[in-house]
């Protein structure tokens, strides 16, 4: 007689508001975090997991599939190849981890239908999805952004500090969807990561994001230091 494989529910916790709320609403006991090597919020993830009593599983890109490997081979990721860089940094590590488990894994996702216009156009934009040998359930799939923030307020949840500086969770700053101004924010508030990206721009050419390069932002900042505040305002 074949033994029944037990289902194990694991929250996908990026450190962002949607994933945090989804994990809370569904009542998960453990989470998975993809440490991409190009993020800022791992300390926050550790803090919240300790606070919530969640078991934390961490996965990393495999050798040869780091962010630098991607930039070296394909250039800095833009929106058209976002899925490719996510394959390197998240999908491949997640799929490997699932294969190593003995239980039937159901990932609890913070995916929302109205998260963005791009999300609304995706064929996989459903509450329950099976893809690439993995299963996903999104308990806040139909929630609006207001509902998410209302839940955060009502339950006194803490947000990642990167929301104050970059207005996003900061778990992955690959730059595929970064717009004008984000490189300046990165250089201003997170200089260590900015310097890593500037080094990649120097080594491989091209530029991070879809606006001014991080290197360009640093030069602009230096120029700003040479003029008075009144000149900058006027």
Buried (B, 14 or more C-beta within 10 A) or exposed (E): EEEEEEEBBBBBBBBBBBBBBBBBBBEBEBBBBBBBBBBBBBEBBBBBBEEBEBEBBBBBBEEEBBBBBBBEEBEBBBEEBBEBBBBBBBBBBBBEBBEEEEEEBBBBBBBBBEBEEEEEEEEEBBBEBEEEEBBBBBBBBEBEEEEBBEBBEEEEBEBBBBBEBBEBBBBBBBBBBBEEEBBBBBBBBBEEBBBBBBEBBEEBEEBBBBBBBBBBBBEBBEEEEEEEEEEEEE
